[in-house]
């Protein structure tokens, strides 16, 4: 028989898939003997059953009733009792943390009768009525569908009438009146009375939390974070403890290390006389966690003990929610905390140095996307004016954009290609689309544990919170700084998430210390965190560990000696793709035009002869930069018409001359005729790649001679050149066989001329489905395969990348057809299956066949893990992605598919 409900005493953190992260960790803290209010968890299986049928599964209600009775017995009170009522919190808890994305209902069990009993038992009328109005607001919004803004309007109107700046200035009579107004609002908006039956409140609250799994913001967050849609959420039902009982009570959030930088210390926020929702919502500015030491020294000391216990138990940064109820500390939640990329590397490195984890586990906790963010530039402080304001540095990085004041406008402008900064008093879960669209988030309220900060860190967004000097007028779409400067919507601002500074205008950028180290090998004040040295050391050790365990080699896509040198400094082990077409641009384009316009073999040979020494010099420089390492040179791939002038431009020149009564230039006429002659309806599928080499006599020979001559030149200079020749767009083995014969002929000629044999392995790109499906025969002629996954994705899906990405990919991602663009992260089910087939069939024919990938997927973290599992020998990517690929190749060897950073 399936169980749907577990008591905290029956679970542990290993049951997160069933109990959700929140429930599993509450059970774990209970197991550790920490002060956790009693409760139980309704499982993710129950949620999935509800979402599938629209009804709770059979037997769930009876299990809930039994566990509720146990909680009532341990408390000595009954749910919603008239004298001293037991009240419950009902909270969501998915296996993967989704902060603020789903629903919570607090104070379940209050009604018109029990509110007076709560007042008597607590000795505070204000507390009782405040708790009741909170239930009405949460239940009314979450369960009954009343827009949250309606409740805020009622509250704001009351505060204006009382001249109150915040909720604390309202007395018991005000809260009682607010409760009545909220009940009227619910009846008016829904046509239904707020339910007075506590059991009915609990039942409906649980189902509403289940339903919130499919809420708009939760679905958006899952798409953004690539969280599976079918996990469902557990529901945690727990005895309420109250932080809003007076000055000796309060709620807070604590981190065992700084989630922004990773530095050890006491980090977090505390809010006296408040419930937990007040802390994370940012509606009131908190005091630093250290302030609790003065307000309640005993609770502070106990909290520090618990923080140490949890960090050592979880061996990681812990994010903790707690409440102090009249001097007694209660733990309401812990989880492995979300962190910035900088903090991820710093914490993993520090825990390894402290011996809590080993270096392999430290590597598993950081990720390529995080490393890429650390390589981004930062603001040049020496060229920045005095900041408009300073706030809490909640999520580091440097971002510039136009100030916008609501989520809809942020999303609209971003979709039009504009960089924006979302500015709010505080954010709430409904702001998620704007937060996703923005370069940065700036709020005038809240701290490092506010909604804006937590979500921004999880998404890797720049964030500054609690910039109290700013008066944010969302209705007027402007904010005013302390010096009187008014910033209207659309004006550009710069947000520094590392220092908390906000500047007017665009501040120039400088390279990050991590990038500087990777490029030059210099270590900025090693060990000095303020100078970036500590972070550089952490990144360096992570990359060293990755290099020591990875099986995949990492090469670079590079077309110039300069790019090759940079790639080698970044740790590349060769060049997996050297595109020869880039060598035909600029001043050389005219020579290519001469080859295309040639009217005889002699004219074509003269044009090719002029190109030969130029290409030879290019290849010589690249082989020198990569001396001793493999350099895979792809023969000319794009159609020749791409090297010709634009047809419209040519036609205009010809028509203009004719309109003036002049004779158009002969070259313009010849070029226009060539463009028309070579026009193709679908150039991607036309005369390109190997087809070009077979159709244009001498083209393959010239390029192979240039490669061979460069090899000879490097040998004579004492080098160790390792050139490989790659034939693009092969669809049939006979194409490769013909080109390979031409290559062999030219290599033999150059070898005879130089007096020493020239051996360059010949392989092919697998970028057509037919090539993947006939990989066995092709492997008989190919020394190596390199997957061109950009074209393989286009030809498998039938997509033209230049057309489809802007046209309908956003809609496909929004509607769940894609989790991510298949041009960014490899489509494992379709394109990936072709890759596996080609590897298996190619190696069945040629067991030692070397296989790599040189499409852009070679630098994508998730795709690197796939290529490792598919048995490839190397990935090749842009020079700047080489460190990312090295890190992920190491993580793939550990069997870790997550990002961690």
C-alpha positions, -999 to +999 in steps of 0.1 A: +000+000+000+013+034-009+020+058+019+013+095+013+022+110+047+054+108+069+061+123+103+093+143+107+106+115+129+103+090+101+123+107+074+158+121+066+176+141+039+181+110+018+143+110+011+142+144-007+127+129-038+097+118-017+095+144+010+108+174-009+139+193+001+121+212+029+105+182+045+135+159+042+157+185+058+133+192+086+133+154+093+171+155+092+172+183+118+147+164+139+170+133+137+199+155+148+180+165+179+177+202+169+146+223+180+121+217+152+084+223+157+066+189+152+049+182+119+045+159+089+050+158+052+025+149+024+046+134-004+054+143-039+036+111-050+004+125-036+010+157-055+016+139-088-016+119-082-035+151-076-022+168-106-030+138-128-066+134-116-076+167-100-084+149-068-063+138-038-053+101-039-075+077-020-064+073+016-045+106+018-071+124+039-072+096+065-034+096+068-034+134+072-060+131+100-039+105+119-008+126+117-026+157+127-040+140+157-004+131+167+007+167+164-023+178+184-015+153+211+022+164+214+011+200+216-017+194+240-040+215+218-064+210+190-064+226+156-084+258+158-095+251+194-115+279+211-091+284+241-055+280+230-057+269+194-031+249+176-022+267+143-003+252+114+019+263+086+014+247+052+044+251+029+056+237-004+088+218-008+101+204-041+131+181-043+151+209-060+148+243-043+125+268-060+126+298-036+094+318-036+080+301-067+052+281-050+028+288-022+027+290+016-002+295+040+005+303+076-017+304+107-041+277+094-067+271+121-077+306+130-113+317+127-137+340+144-139+319+175-102+308+179-088+343+173-101+354+207-087+322+223-053+330+208-055+365+222-061+352+257-034+325+255-008+349+241-018+379+262-017+400+231-048+411+212-027+427+185-007+395+179-039+374+175-056+398+151-023+403+131-021+365+128-057+363+116-053+390+090-021+372+076-041+340+072-069+358+054-044+374+031-024+342+023-055+320+021-074+345+001-046+349-025-033+313-026-065+293-022-093+315-032-076+334-061-080+370-049-052+391-064-025+400-038-026+436-048-062+439-035-051+431+000-022+455-003-045+483-013-067+477+017-036+477+040-020+508+024-053+527+027-055+519+064-019+529+070-025+562+052-055+569+074-035+562+105-003+580+093+016+548+098+048+541+079+047+503+085+026+475+099+041+478+134+024+512+139-010+496+136-026+486+169-050+457+178-081+476+169-065+484+135-057+447+129-092+437+139-106+462+114-082+450+088-094+414+094-130+425+088-120+444+057-102+413+043-132+390+049-154+415+031-129+417+002-128+378-001-166+377-002-168+405-027-141+390-050-152+354-048-188+353-038-177+329-010-172+334+028-138+327+042-141+291+056-144+290+094-138+252+096-101+246+104-101+211+088-115+227+056-088+254+057-061+227+060-076+205+032-079+234+008-045+249+017-028+215+009-045+212-024-036+248-033+001+242-026-001+211-048-017+232-076+010+259-073+034+234-089+018+243-122+016+280-115+030+304-141+060+316-121+069+280-110+068+268-146+089+297-158+114+291-130+117+254-139+123+262-176+149+288-166+167+264-143+160+232-164+141+215-135+120+185-147+083+192-149+072+159-135+087+160-100+058+176-081+060+192-047+057+178-012+036+197+014+051+203+048+025+207+076+040+220+108+030+235+142+032+272+140+057+291+162+055+328+163+081+355+158+055+383+160+047+380+197+066+411+207+102+424+213+114+391+226+104+373+194+114+375+158+123+357+126+155+355+106+175+338+079+211+328+084+239+315+062+269+296+075+291+314+049+285+345+028+264+333-002+278+361-023+316+356-017+319+324+002+338+340+030+333+325+065+315+345+091+281+354+104+257+363+076+220+368+075+191+390+085+169+392+116+136+410+120+122+415+156+085+410+161+080+395+127+071+363+109+094+347+084+075+360+054+084+395+065+121+388+063+122+373+028+097+396+013+118+427+020+088+447+030+107+458+062+144+464+064+160+439+086+189+442+110+221+422+104+222+388+120+248+400+145+222+423+159+205+393+175+235+390+198+224+422+215+186+416+214+188+380+226+223+367+235+212+332+245+193+326+212+222+340+193+248+317+209+225+287+204+220+297+167+257+298+161+261+263+176+234+250+154+249+267+123+283+249+130+265+216+135+246+219+103+276+230+082+297+201+094+268+177+090+259+188+055+296+196+047+284+227+028+270+262+030+237+259+048+208+284+044+187+284+076+153+299+085+146+303+122+121+319+146+126+331+182+093+327+201+095+346+234+132+338+238+130+302+225+148+294+193+131+271+167+145+258+134+121+261+105+142+251+076+177+243+063+190+235+029+222+236+010+222+273+002+221+289-033+252+309-040+270+329-066+296+315-089+323+332-068+310+317-036+306+283-052+344+281-060+355+297-028+333+275-006+342+242-023+379+252-021+377+262+015+359+230+026+385+209+008+413+229+025+395+223+058+393+186+051+355+184+052+354+172+016+380+159-008+392+175-040+370+153-062+339+164-044+350+200-045+352+197-083+317+182-084+303+213-066+314+239-091+305+242-127+314+255-161+286+281-163+298+295-130+333+297-143+322+315-174+305+341-152+337+346-133+355+353-166+331+382-174+345+418-170+338+440-140+335+478-136+366+499-137+364+516-103+390+542-113+367+556-140+334+555-121+318+586-107+306+588-071+277+564-069+242+575-068+235+551-040+249+521-022+230+490-011+236+454-001+259+436-026+235+406-030+248+389-062+281+400-078+289+411-112+287+442-134+256+451-153+245+481-174+210+488-187+180+511-189+161+515-156+126+499-158+101+497-131+079+467-138+083+431-150+062+435-181+082+465-194+115+447-186+104+417-206+091+438-235+123+458-238+146+428-234+127+410-262+135+440-284+172+436-277+176+463-251+196+458-219+175+466-188+178+469-150+147+460-131+142+486-103+116+478-075+110+487-039+111+449-034+105+420-057+079+392-053+075+360-072+053+377-098+083+397-109+101+366-121+097+372-159+112+407-155+140+393-134+148+367-161+148+394-187+169+420-168+207+423-167+204+432-130+179+437-102+180+468-079+157+472-049+154+499-022+144+474+004+155+440+016+189+423+023+209+393+013+180+370+022+153+389+004+134+374-025+153+395-050+187+384-036+179+347-034+164+344-068+192+365-084+219+344-070+202+313-082+200+327-117+235+342-117+220+377-121+236+409-107+217+422-077+218+451-053+192+451-025+183+475+003+195+507-014+176+528+011+188+561-002+167+556-033+130+566-033+115+543-059+083+555-074+070+526-095+038+544-104+057+574-117+083+552-133+113+569-117+135+568-087+151+597-067+186+596-052+195+612-019+212+641-038+180+649-056+189+632-089+158+618-106+163+588-128+134+584-152+125+551-169+148+543-198+178+561-184+210+540-183+224+530-149+253+507-139+248+482-111+278+467-092+267+436-075+301+431-060+303+464-041+266+474-039+272+506-058+247+521-083+260+546-108+244+569-133+253+562-169+275+534-183+307+526-163+336+512-184+345+476-178+379+459-171+388+422-173+381+400-143+410+388-122+402+352-131+403+360-169+436+379-164+451+349-146+439+325-172+453+346-200+486+356-184+492+332-156+497+360-131+482+356-097+468+389-082+480+390-046+476+353-041+456+345-011+443+381-008+405+378-013+401+416-017+425+415-047+409+384-062+438+361-053+418+338-031+392+332-059+420+328-085+436+301-063+403+283-059+396+283-097+432+272-104+429+242-080+395+233-095+410+233-130+440+213-118+417+187-103+396+185-134+427+181-156+439+153-134+407+132-137+393+140-171+394+116-200+383+140-227+409+162-243+400+198-248+410+215-281+401+249-295+385+263-326+411+288-338+418+304-372+447+327-365+481+323-347+468+348-321+437+328-313+459+296-312+483+312-287+454+324-265+438+289-266+471+273-256+474+297-226+438+287-216+449+251-216+439+238-251+456+206-261+454+213-298+431+228-324+401+208-333+389+232-360+408+256-381+384+272-406+403+280-438+375+302-452+384+329-427+418+332-444+401+342-477+386+374-464+398+410-462+424+420-488+424+384-501+388+384-512+399+399-546+421+368-552+391+345-545+370+366-569+397+361-596+395+323-590+357+324-594+358+346-625+385+326-642+375+317-677+403+291-682+423+266-662+453+288-665+435+319-650+422+297-621+457+283-615+472+318-614+446+329-588+452+298-567+490+303-570+486+338-556+466+324-526+491+296-519+519+315-501+493+335-481+477+303-468+511+287-462+521+316-440+488+313-421+492+276-415+529+280-405+519+306-378+492+284-364+514+253-364+541+273-346+517+285-319+505+249-314+539+232-318+538+196-308+500+195-306+474+184-332+460+210-356+429+199-375+426+221-407+392+220-424+392+224-462+371+252-476+335+247-465+311+276-474+297+282-509+319+304-531+292+330-536+298+341-500+331+356-511+314+377-538+299+411-533+263+415-523+240+412-554+219+442-545+250+463-542+263+451-575+230+456-593+227+492-579+262+500-592+254+486-627+219+503-628+233+536-617+260+536-644+234+527-670+211+554-658+239+580-663+244+567-698+277+552-688+290+517-695+291+497-663+325+484-652+335+451-667+344+436-634+310+446-619+292+429-648+313+398-645+307+397-607+270+402-612+269+374-638+288+351-614+265+359-585+234+352-606+250+320-620+259+307-585+227+317-568+211+289-547+177+287-531+192+270-501+229+275-499+233+254-468+223+224-489+241+234-520+276+236-535+298+237-504+321+215-484+334+184-502+312+191-532+331+224-537+364+206-536+352+181-562+336+207-585+364+233-585+396+219-599+427+228-580+410+241-549+417+211-527+452+208-542+461+244-534+450+241-497+467+208-492+499+221-507+497+251-483+493+228-453+521+205-464+544+234-472+537+248-437+546+214-422+579+214-441+587+250-430+581+242-394+602+210-395+631+230-410+627+255-382+631+228-356+593+225-348+571+195-343+541+202-366+511+178-363+487+189-391+455+170-398+433+176-428+395+175-424+370+171-453+337+188-446+301+178-454+308+143-466+277+123-471+291+094-490+323+075-486+331+079-523+333+117-519+359+112-492+378+086-512+381+110-542+393+139-521+417+116-501+433+106-534+439+142-543+454+149-508+477+119-511+489+130-545+498+165-533+514+153-501+536+130-521+546+158-544+556+181-515+574+153-498+594+146-529+602+183-534+613+187-498+632+155-495+612+141-466+577+125-465+548+146-453+521+127-435+489+144-426+460+122-414+428+128-434+395+126-416+360+140-421+333+161-404+302+142-395+275+169-400+249+152-421+225+125-409+235+103-438+271+105-428+262+094-392+241+065-405+268+053-429+297+059-405+310+023-409+319+026-446+332+062-441+355+051-413+372+028-438+387+059-454+387+084-425+415+085-399+393+105-376+357+118-372+348+153-360+312+160-354+301+194-368+271+196-344+259+230-357+252+216-391+242+182-378+216+199-357+203+220-386+201+190-410+185+167-384+159+191-373+154+208-407+162+241-391+180+270-407+196+285-376+198+321-389+161+321-395+145+301-367+162+312-335+146+346-335+114+335-352+099+308-330+125+294-306+113+317-278+078+303-282+091+267-283+111+272-251+081+290-234+058+262-243+081+235-233+090+220-267+127+228-259+143+231-224+170+251-242+179+259-278+193+227-295+220+250-309+232+258-274+227+224-257+229+192-278+196+174-285+206+141-270+175+122-281+179+130-318+212+145-327+228+127-298+215+094-310+231+100-344+264+108-326+263+075-307+255+055-339+284+071-358+308+064-329+298+028-325+297+020-362+329+039-370+349+022-343+335-012-353+353-008-386+383+011-373+388+003-336+414+031-331+392+058-347+397+091-330+364+110-325+359+146-315+334+174-318+341+209-331+307+225-331+297+251-305+284+224-283+320+215-275+320+244-249+285+238-235+286+222-200+257+199-204+268+188-239+303+181-226+289+155-202+270+139-231+302+137-253+320+121-224+293+094-220+292+089-258+329+079-258+344+108-277+381+115-274+380+153-274+358+184-276+368+216-294+354+250-286+362+287-288+394+297-269+374+315-242+354+284-235+384+261-231+386+265-193+348+258-191+352+226-212+383+215-191+363+219-159+332+201-172+352+173-188+367+167-153+332+168-137+319+144-164+347+119-154+333+120-118+298+112-132+283+145-120+258+160-143+249+191-123+263+226-126+268+235-090+279+270-098 
